[in-house]
Amino acid sequence: MSKKKNIALIVTIVIITNIMTYVVGNVLPTPLNNKVLISKSEFDELNTFYKKYAKVMTAEESIKKNFLKEVDDETLTDGQLKGMFEVLKDPYSLYMTKEEFNDFMEHTKGIYGGIGVIVTPGEDNLITVVSPIEDTPGEKAGIKTGDKIIKVNGEEFSADKMDAAVKIMKGKPGTEVSLTILRQDKEGKSNEIEMKIVREEIRLKSVKSTVLEDKIGYIKITSFDDLTYKDFKSELNSLEKQNVKGIVLDLRNNPGGLLDVCADIADEFLGEGTIVYTETRDGEREYLKSDKKKTDLPLVVLVNEGSASASEILAGAIKDTKRGELIGTKTFGKGIVQRIIKLPDGSGYKLTVSEYFTPNGTNIHGIGITPDVIIELPEDVEMIGVENIKQDVQLQKAIEMMKAKIAK
């Protein structure tokens, strides 16, 4: 807080104190000239304001005057705001400084320097990998969904310091970062794994497509960012021009992204109806609906434990409306919605404002979506997708089911 702001706040508090003194002594007991100068509710509001800001200012002044080290005003303000969000006990709601907010927004634009992993705060207060992004240094190094990142460059980090850890993991392409990963084996034993990863410029091409055997179209979506719908529409049109007879949609290891982009893609498959609806704590609902225009091609969808958030919305809508079958393993289970707000000084915050429900009214938060056909990948399979069909038993099953659909 600047000296001028400090003085202004002191003056405000003095004025409020004088008002309250006058009100208590004169106004409330006996109206003056039959007119009450201030109501009881207004008095209570002023009293709350006084108590709240007097306490904050007293603590701030004590820190600035007595703390062992120098602390600037901006750091104190950022700390107050970060603390405000931390007490919500919601790992998805947080305040970000200007630099942190810019870093965060880079991910939605699809280009940044780093290793290419999506992380989230775990319930065990460890930084948890939602999924590695396809064809990035993180995936090539062998990082897997569910891994816990406990050290970055030898420094220990927990989930409440995740932003600081991410900042270190990102960096100039060609430079190296070391990670210590905690991974559980099938027996539940935790093992530490050391990795050295060379950062690259992460240029996300979030949609890829190809034509498989028997004229089956394959579309893989790795995330939902600003350009995803445009890319998806282009790939879908290309497959339709090649007269494919069905679509296998691969949402495995897709950590989510922008809800409106997800809704646009769902619109291409569902026809008229509800894609998803959100509900606030007050019970206010907002529905995202699709229109009549859609592709009529048969559809099969691949999901796994790395499919989260927006990809679960798309998968859930397809399952509930019986538009297609889901194959793979249970999804991640993130069923809440955050609003992203940029503040005038360039800082910003994410705030959980609602939870979402699939068309049938299912909230999957902390639970996930169970596929129609459950198939586990063998533990030794390190690559999934069309480049490794021989080992990707989930994709093999999707192709088998699509052939059966086409034959009907």
C-alpha positions in Angstrom: 0.0 0.0 0.0 1.4 3.4 -1.0 1.8 6.2 1.6 -1.1 8.2 0.1 -3.4 5.1 0.2 -2.3 4.4 3.7 -3.1 7.9 4.9 -6.4 7.7 3.1 -7.3 4.5 4.8 -6.4 5.9 8.2 -8.5 9.0 7.6 -11.4 6.7 6.5 -11.2 4.7 9.7 -11.0 7.8 11.8 -14.1 9.1 10.2 -15.9 5.9 10.6 -14.9 5.7 14.2 -16.2 9.2 14.8 -19.5 8.4 13.0 -19.9 5.3 15.1 -19.2 7.2 18.3 -21.7 9.8 17.4 -24.3 7.3 16.4 -24.0 5.2 19.5 -24.1 8.2 21.7 -26.8 10.2 20.0 -28.6 8.7 17.0 -29.7 5.2 17.9 -31.2 5.9 21.4 -32.9 9.2 20.5 -33.8 10.4 17.0 -32.7 14.0 16.3 -35.5 16.2 15.2 -37.5 13.1 14.5 -34.9 12.0 11.9 -32.6 9.0 12.3 -29.3 9.9 10.7 -28.2 6.3 10.1 -30.1 3.0 10.2 -29.2 0.0 12.4 -28.2 -2.0 9.2 -26.0 0.8 8.0 -24.4 1.1 11.4 -23.7 -2.7 11.4 -22.2 -2.4 7.9 -19.9 0.4 8.9 -18.9 -1.5 12.0 -18.0 -4.6 10.0 -16.0 -2.5 7.5 -14.1 -0.9 10.3 -13.2 -4.1 12.0 -12.2 -5.8 8.8 -9.9 -3.2 7.4 -8.5 -2.0 10.7 -7.3 -5.5 11.3 -5.7 -5.9 7.9 -4.0 -2.5 8.1 -2.7 -3.1 11.6 -1.1 -6.5 10.5 0.3 -4.9 7.4 1.9 -2.0 9.2 3.4 -4.4 11.8 5.0 -6.5 9.1 6.4 -3.5 7.3 7.8 -2.1 10.5 9.0 -5.1 12.4 9.5 -8.1 10.0 13.2 -9.1 9.8 13.3 -8.6 6.0 12.1 -5.9 3.7 8.7 -6.6 2.0 7.3 -4.4 -0.7 3.7 -3.4 -1.0 2.9 -5.4 -4.1 4.2 -8.6 -2.5 2.0 -8.0 0.6 -1.1 -7.3 -1.6 -0.5 -10.5 -3.7 -0.1 -12.5 -0.5 -3.4 -11.2 0.9 -5.2 -12.2 -2.3 -3.5 -15.6 -2.5 -4.5 -16.3 1.0 -8.1 -15.3 0.3 -8.3 -18.0 -2.3 -6.3 -20.6 -0.4 -8.8 -20.6 2.5 -11.5 -21.8 0.0 -9.8 -25.2 0.2 -10.5 -25.6 -3.6 -7.4 -26.6 -5.6 -9.0 -25.2 -8.8 -9.6 -21.6 -7.4 -6.5 -19.4 -7.1 -5.2 -15.9 -7.5 -2.4 -15.3 -10.0 0.1 -12.5 -10.3 0.5 -10.7 -13.6 3.3 -13.1 -14.7 1.5 -16.2 -13.5 -1.7 -15.1 -15.2 0.1 -14.6 -18.5 1.8 -18.0 -18.2 -1.6 -19.6 -17.5 -3.2 -18.0 -20.6 -0.4 -19.2 -22.8 -1.8 -22.7 -22.5 -5.1 -21.8 -24.0 -3.3 -20.3 -27.0 -1.4 -23.5 -27.7 2.2 -22.3 -27.7 4.7 -22.2 -24.8 8.1 -23.5 -23.8 8.2 -26.5 -21.5 7.9 -30.2 -21.2 4.2 -30.7 -22.0 2.4 -32.1 -19.0 -1.0 -31.1 -17.5 -1.0 -31.1 -13.7 -3.5 -30.6 -11.0 -3.4 -30.4 -7.1 -4.0 -33.8 -5.7 -6.1 -34.6 -2.6 -2.9 -35.8 -1.0 -1.4 -32.3 -1.5 1.0 -33.6 -4.2 1.3 -32.3 -7.7 -0.6 -34.9 -9.8 -0.2 -35.5 -13.5 -3.6 -35.4 -15.3 -1.9 -36.4 -18.6 1.2 -35.8 -20.6 0.5 -34.0 -23.9 1.0 -36.2 -27.0 4.4 -36.0 -28.7 6.0 -33.7 -26.1 9.2 -34.2 -24.0 7.1 -35.2 -21.0 5.4 -38.0 -22.9 8.6 -39.1 -24.5 10.3 -39.3 -21.1 7.6 -41.7 -19.9 5.5 -39.4 -17.6 2.1 -41.1 -17.0 -1.3 -40.1 -15.7 -1.4 -40.3 -11.9 2.4 -39.6 -11.5 3.2 -37.3 -8.6 5.8 -34.6 -9.2 7.5 -34.2 -5.8 10.7 -32.4 -6.9 11.7 -30.0 -9.7 15.5 -29.4 -10.1 16.0 -31.0 -6.7 13.7 -28.7 -4.9 10.7 -30.2 -3.1 7.2 -29.0 -4.1 3.7 -29.8 -2.8 0.4 -29.0 -4.5 0.0 -25.7 -2.7 3.2 -24.5 -4.5 2.2 -26.0 -7.8 2.4 -22.6 -9.7 6.0 -22.2 -8.6 6.8 -25.7 -9.8 5.1 -25.2 -13.1 7.1 -22.0 -13.6 10.3 -23.9 -13.2 9.3 -26.7 -15.5 8.5 -24.2 -18.2 11.5 -22.4 -19.8 13.6 -21.8 -22.8 13.6 -24.6 -25.4 16.8 -26.7 -25.4 17.4 -26.3 -21.7 17.1 -29.2 -19.2 14.9 -29.7 -16.2 15.1 -32.6 -13.7 12.0 -34.1 -12.1 11.5 -36.6 -9.3 8.4 -38.6 -9.9 6.5 -40.7 -7.3 4.7 -43.6 -9.0 2.7 -46.5 -7.6 3.0 -50.0 -9.1 0.2 -52.5 -9.3 0.9 -53.7 -5.8 0.4 -50.1 -4.4 4.1 -49.6 -3.7 5.4 -46.1 -4.4 8.7 -45.8 -6.2 10.7 -42.6 -6.9 11.8 -42.1 -10.5 14.4 -39.5 -11.5 14.0 -37.9 -15.0 16.0 -35.4 -16.9 13.9 -33.7 -19.7 15.0 -31.2 -22.3 12.4 -28.5 -22.8 11.0 -27.8 -26.2 8.7 -25.2 -27.8 5.3 -26.8 -27.2 3.2 -26.1 -30.3 0.0 -27.9 -29.7 -1.8 -29.3 -32.7 -4.8 -30.4 -30.8 -6.5 -32.3 -33.6 -5.2 -35.1 -35.8 -7.1 -37.4 -38.2 -6.5 -40.3 -40.5 -8.4 -43.0 -42.4 -8.1 -46.5 -40.9 -9.0 -49.9 -42.5 -12.5 -50.4 -43.9 -12.9 -46.6 -44.4 -13.1 -45.9 -40.7 -12.2 -42.3 -39.8 -10.1 -41.6 -36.7 -9.9 -38.2 -35.0 -7.7 -37.6 -31.9 -8.3 -34.4 -29.8 -5.6 -33.8 -27.3 -7.0 -30.6 -25.7 -9.7 -27.9 -26.2 -7.9 -24.6 -26.9 -8.7 -21.5 -29.0 -8.0 -23.2 -32.3 -9.3 -26.7 -31.6 -12.8 -26.3 -33.1 -11.5 -24.8 -36.3 -9.0 -27.7 -36.6 -11.6 -30.3 -35.7 -14.1 -29.0 -38.3 -11.4 -29.0 -41.0 -10.4 -32.6 -40.2 -14.0 -33.8 -40.0 -14.8 -32.3 -43.4 -11.7 -33.9 -44.9 -12.8 -37.3 -43.6 -16.3 -36.9 -44.9 -15.0 -36.0 -48.3 -13.0 -39.3 -48.2 -16.4 -41.1 -47.7 -15.5 -42.6 -44.3 -18.2 -44.9 -42.9 -17.8 -44.1 -39.2 -15.7 -42.1 -36.7 -13.5 -43.3 -33.9 -13.0 -40.2 -31.6 -10.0 -40.5 -29.3 -10.2 -38.4 -26.1 -7.6 -40.4 -24.2 -5.2 -38.2 -22.1 -7.2 -35.1 -23.1 -7.1 -32.9 -19.9 -9.9 -30.6 -21.1 -9.8 -26.9 -21.8 -12.3 -24.3 -23.0 -15.9 -25.3 -22.4 -17.3 -23.3 -25.3 -14.9 -25.1 -27.7 -16.0 -28.5 -26.3 -19.7 -27.5 -26.8 -19.0 -26.5 -30.5 -17.5 -29.9 -31.2 -20.4 -31.7 -29.3 -22.8 -29.8 -31.6 -21.3 -31.6 -34.6 -22.2 -35.0 -33.2 -25.3 -34.8 -31.0 -28.2 -33.2 -32.9 -30.8 -31.2 -31.1 -30.6 -31.5 -27.3 -28.6 -30.8 -24.1 -24.9 -31.1 -24.2 -24.3 -30.2 -20.5 -25.8 -28.0 -17.8 -24.1 -26.1 -15.0 -25.6 -25.3 -11.6 -24.4 -22.7 -9.1 -24.6 -22.9 -5.3 -28.0 -21.0 -5.5 -29.4 -23.6 -7.9 -29.2 -21.4 -11.0 -28.8 -23.5 -14.1 -27.3 -22.7 -17.4 -27.9 -25.1 -20.3 -25.6 -25.6 -23.3 -27.6 -27.1 -26.2 -26.8 -28.4 -29.6 -28.9 -27.8 -32.7 -30.3 -30.2 -35.4 -27.3 -30.0 -37.7 -24.9 -32.9 -37.1 -23.0 -35.7 -38.8 -24.9 -39.0 -38.9 -21.8 -41.2 -39.1 -21.6 -44.0 -36.5 -19.4 -43.0 -33.5 -17.2 -44.8 -31.0 -15.3 -42.8 -28.3 -12.0 -43.7 -26.6 -11.4 -42.5 -23.0 -9.1 -43.2 -20.1 -8.1 -41.9 -16.7 -6.3 -39.0 -18.4 -9.6 -37.8 -20.0 -10.7 -34.9 -17.8 -13.0 -31.8 -17.6 -14.2 -30.7 -21.1 -13.4 -34.1 -22.6 -15.6 -35.7 -19.9 -18.4 -33.3 -20.9 -18.2 -34.4 -24.5 -17.9 -38.1 -23.6 -20.7 -37.8 -21.0 -23.1 -36.2 -23.5 -22.3 -38.8 -26.1 -22.9 -41.6 -23.6 -26.1 -40.2 -22.1 -27.7 -39.5 -25.5 -26.6 -42.9 -26.8 -25.0 -41.2 -29.8 -22.0 -43.6 -29.5 -20.3 -46.1 -27.2 -17.4 -45.3 -24.8 -14.4 -47.7 -24.8 -11.4 -47.7 -22.4 -11.1 -47.0 -18.7 -12.9 -44.7 -16.2 -12.2 -41.0 -16.8 -10.5 -38.5 -14.4 -13.5 -37.1 -12.7 -13.4 -33.3 -12.8 -17.0 -32.0 -12.8 -16.7 -28.4 -11.7 -16.4 -25.2 -13.7 -14.0 -22.3 -13.2 -14.5 -18.7 -14.3 -11.3 -16.9 -15.4 -11.1 -13.2 -14.5 -8.4 -10.8 -15.6 -7.9 -7.8 -13.3 -7.0 -4.3 -14.5 -3.4 -4.6 -13.5 -2.9 -7.8 -15.5 -3.2 -10.2 -12.6 -6.2 -12.5 -12.4 -7.8 -15.4 -10.8 -9.7 -18.7 -11.4 -12.8 -19.3 -9.3 -15.0 -22.4 -9.1 -18.5 -21.0 -9.7 -20.6 -24.1 -10.6 -20.6 -27.8 -11.1 -21.7 -29.5 -14.3 -24.1 -32.3 -15.0 -24.3 -34.6 -18.0 -27.7 -34.5 -19.9 -29.1 -37.3 -17.6 -28.2 -35.2 -14.5 -25.0 -37.0 -13.5 -22.3 -35.1 -11.7 -19.1 -37.0 -12.2 -16.8 -34.9 -10.0 -14.4 -37.1 -8.0 -16.1 -40.2 -9.7 -15.5 -40.1 -13.4 -17.4 -41.7 -16.3 -17.4 -45.5 -16.7 -17.1 -46.5 -20.3 -19.6 -48.9 -21.9 -16.8 -51.3 -22.6 -13.9 -51.4 -20.1 -10.5 -52.4 -21.5 -7.3 -51.9 -19.6 -4.0 -51.3 -21.6 -1.2 -53.7 -20.8 1.3 -52.0 -18.4 4.2 -52.3 -20.9 2.4 -50.2 -23.6 4.1 -46.9 -23.8 2.4 -45.4 -26.9 -1.2 -45.3 -27.9 -3.0 -44.3 -31.1 -2.6 -45.1 -34.8 1.2 -45.3 -34.5 0.9 -48.3 -32.3 -2.3 -50.1 -33.2 -0.7 -53.5 -32.7 -0.3 -52.9 -29.0 -3.2 -50.5 -28.5 -5.9 -53.0 -27.5 -8.4 -50.2 -26.8 -8.1 -48.8 -30.3 -8.3 -52.4 -31.7 -11.6 -52.8 -29.8 -12.9 -49.5 -31.1 -12.2 -50.6 -34.7 -13.8 -53.9 -34.1 -17.0 -52.3 -32.7 -17.1 -49.8 -35.6 -16.9 -52.6 -38.1 -19.9 -54.2 -36.5 -21.8 -50.9 -36.6 -21.0 -50.4 -40.3 -22.0 -54.0 -41.1 -25.5 -53.5 -39.7 
